[in-house]
Amino acid sequence: MEQQLVNLLMYIIPALITGAIAFLFFREHIENENQRRTFLMHKELQKEAFPIRLQAYERMSLFLERIAPSKLLLRITPNSSNKEDYESLLIQNIEQEFEHNLSQQIYVSSECWNVINASKNATIQLIRKATLSEKTDSANKLREVILGEMMEGHPPSHAGLSFIKEEVSKMW
């Protein structure tokens, strides 16, 4: 009886070890196969999403270029000599441009979107500050003051454009 038990154990133990190894091997194989499928699916989605993301960066670059004060003032002329009306017209135009491109935020990084938003807000602040200046008494004078400030430094949108260029260069 004891001999039969030993013989039985000699058959069962190797079978259990072989079964356990086979189980671990197949589990590992299935996990690797799932990871491979996930990677291939992700790779395919990236291939499709890359042009859309690149287009979003292009649109946001265009937005920043359009709100640069030097280009904004050339494109939008005052309707009257009232500086407050012209200020409102400029800010309204910036806000419309921004709202038109609002959906692009899902394709750019959060940090990039924050920089773009900060550039927009800084441009609006620049216009408001120039409107409050003592030198400004008409819409045309407002244009001169804003352009004068741009001669001294970079427009706020310059930081946003630099950030976009840097982020896009990392995509390659």
C-alpha positions as CSV (number, residue, x, y, z in Angstrom):
1,M,0.0,0.0,0.0
2,E,2.8,2.3,0.9
3,Q,4.6,1.4,-2.3
4,Q,1.5,2.2,-4.3
5,L,1.2,5.6,-2.7
6,V,4.8,6.4,-3.4
7,N,4.3,5.3,-7.1
8,L,1.2,7.4,-7.3
9,L,3.0,10.4,-5.9
10,M,5.8,9.9,-8.4
11,Y,3.3,10.2,-11.2
12,I,1.2,13.0,-9.7
13,I,3.9,15.4,-8.6
14,P,5.6,15.7,-12.0
15,A,2.1,16.0,-13.6
16,L,1.2,18.8,-11.2
17,I,4.5,20.6,-11.8
18,T,4.1,20.3,-15.6
19,G,0.5,21.5,-15.3
20,A,1.5,24.5,-13.2
21,I,4.3,25.4,-15.6
22,A,1.9,25.1,-18.6
23,F,-0.7,27.3,-16.8
24,L,1.9,30.0,-16.1
25,F,3.2,29.8,-19.6
26,F,-0.2,30.2,-21.2
27,R,-1.2,33.0,-18.8
28,E,1.9,34.9,-19.7
29,H,1.3,34.2,-23.4
30,I,-2.3,35.5,-23.2
31,E,-1.1,38.7,-21.3
32,N,1.6,39.3,-23.9
33,E,-0.9,38.8,-26.7
34,N,-3.4,41.3,-25.1
35,Q,-0.6,43.9,-24.6
36,R,0.4,43.4,-28.3
37,R,-3.1,44.0,-29.5
38,T,-3.5,47.0,-27.3
39,F,-0.2,48.4,-28.6
40,L,-1.2,47.8,-32.2
41,M,-4.6,49.4,-31.6
42,H,-2.9,52.4,-29.9
43,K,-0.4,52.7,-32.8
44,E,-3.3,52.7,-35.3
45,L,-5.1,55.4,-33.4
46,Q,-2.0,57.5,-33.2
47,K,-1.6,57.2,-36.9
48,E,-5.1,58.6,-37.4
49,A,-4.9,61.2,-34.6
50,F,-1.5,62.6,-35.5
51,P,-2.7,64.7,-38.5
52,I,-5.7,66.0,-36.4
53,R,-3.4,67.0,-33.6
54,L,-1.0,68.7,-36.0
55,Q,-3.9,70.6,-37.5
56,A,-5.0,71.8,-34.0
57,Y,-1.5,73.1,-33.4
58,E,-1.6,74.9,-36.7
59,R,-5.0,76.5,-35.9
60,M,-3.8,77.6,-32.5
61,S,-0.7,79.1,-34.1
62,L,-2.9,81.0,-36.6
63,F,-5.0,82.2,-33.7
64,L,-1.9,83.5,-31.9
65,E,-0.7,85.2,-35.0
66,R,-4.1,86.8,-35.6
67,I,-4.3,88.2,-32.1
68,A,-0.8,89.7,-32.2
69,P,-1.5,93.4,-31.6
70,S,0.4,94.5,-34.7
71,K,-1.7,92.3,-37.0
72,L,-4.9,92.8,-35.0
73,L,-4.7,96.6,-35.4
74,L,-4.0,96.4,-39.1
75,R,-6.9,94.0,-39.7
76,I,-9.5,95.8,-37.5
77,T,-9.9,99.5,-38.0
78,P,-11.9,101.7,-35.7
79,N,-15.5,102.5,-36.5
80,S,-15.4,105.8,-34.6
81,S,-12.9,107.9,-32.7
82,N,-14.1,106.6,-29.4
83,K,-11.3,104.6,-27.7
84,E,-13.6,102.5,-25.6
85,D,-15.6,101.4,-28.6
86,Y,-12.4,100.4,-30.4
87,E,-11.2,98.6,-27.3
88,S,-14.4,96.6,-27.1
89,L,-14.2,95.9,-30.9
90,L,-10.6,94.5,-30.5
91,I,-11.4,92.4,-27.4
92,Q,-14.6,91.1,-29.0
93,N,-12.6,90.1,-32.0
94,I,-10.1,88.2,-29.9
95,E,-12.8,86.5,-27.9
96,Q,-14.6,85.4,-31.2
97,E,-11.3,84.0,-32.6
98,F,-10.8,82.2,-29.3
99,E,-14.3,80.7,-29.2
100,H,-14.0,79.6,-32.8
101,N,-10.9,77.5,-31.8
102,L,-12.2,76.4,-28.4
103,S,-12.6,72.8,-29.5
104,Q,-8.9,72.5,-30.3
105,Q,-8.1,72.2,-26.6
106,I,-8.8,68.4,-26.8
107,Y,-6.0,67.9,-29.2
108,V,-3.3,70.0,-27.5
109,S,-1.7,69.4,-24.1
110,S,-3.2,71.0,-21.1
111,E,0.0,73.0,-20.5
112,C,-0.1,74.2,-24.1
113,W,-3.7,75.3,-23.8
114,N,-2.9,77.2,-20.6
115,V,-0.1,79.0,-22.3
116,I,-2.4,79.9,-25.3
117,N,-5.1,81.1,-22.9
118,A,-2.6,83.2,-20.9
119,S,-1.3,84.7,-24.2
120,K,-4.9,85.7,-25.1
121,N,-5.5,87.2,-21.7
122,A,-2.2,89.1,-21.7
123,T,-3.1,90.6,-25.1
124,I,-6.5,91.7,-23.8
125,Q,-4.8,93.2,-20.7
126,L,-2.3,95.0,-23.0
127,I,-5.3,96.6,-24.9
128,R,-7.1,97.5,-21.6
129,K,-3.9,99.0,-20.2
130,A,-3.3,101.1,-23.3
131,T,-6.9,102.3,-23.2
132,L,-6.4,103.5,-19.6
133,S,-3.2,105.4,-20.5
134,E,-3.3,109.1,-20.2
135,K,-1.8,109.4,-23.7
136,T,-4.8,107.8,-25.2
137,D,-7.7,110.1,-26.1
138,S,-9.0,108.6,-29.3
139,A,-9.2,105.2,-31.2
140,N,-6.3,106.2,-33.5
141,K,-4.2,107.3,-30.5
142,L,-5.0,103.9,-28.9
143,R,-3.6,102.2,-32.0
144,E,-0.4,104.2,-31.7
145,V,0.0,103.5,-28.0
146,I,-0.4,99.7,-28.5
147,L,2.0,99.7,-31.5
148,G,4.4,101.7,-29.5
149,E,4.4,99.2,-26.7
150,M,5.0,96.4,-29.2
151,M,8.1,98.2,-30.5
152,E,9.6,97.8,-27.0
153,G,9.1,94.1,-26.7
154,H,7.5,90.9,-28.0
155,P,3.7,90.5,-28.2
156,P,2.1,88.2,-25.6
157,S,1.3,85.7,-28.3
158,H,5.1,85.2,-29.0
159,A,5.4,83.1,-25.8
160,G,2.5,80.9,-27.0
161,L,3.9,80.5,-30.5
162,S,7.3,79.5,-29.0
163,F,5.6,76.9,-26.8
164,I,3.6,75.5,-29.7
165,K,6.8,75.2,-31.8
166,E,8.6,73.4,-29.0
167,E,5.7,71.0,-28.4
168,V,5.3,70.1,-32.0
169,S,9.0,69.5,-32.4
170,K,8.7,66.9,-29.7
171,M,6.1,65.0,-31.7
172,W,8.5,63.9,-34.3
